[in-house]
Amino acid sequence: MTEESQEKMELTHEPVPGYRTVFFIAIAIGALYLGLILFKTL
């Protein structure tokens, strides 16, 4: 078989519900924490 005749395999998965929300909450908490540290050093 040549590489041209082989089909490409694609690994997929179902998205986890709520993952995006938790991700943005974690980023917001991290940004607020860094802002608090910056505020305390001024």
SULVENTA-V201619 format. One line per field, one symbol per residue. phi: phi as a letter, one per 20 degrees, with the letter a starting at -180 (. if undefined). Layout:
phi: ???
This chain:
phi: .effeeeeececbffefnffffgfffffffffffffffffee
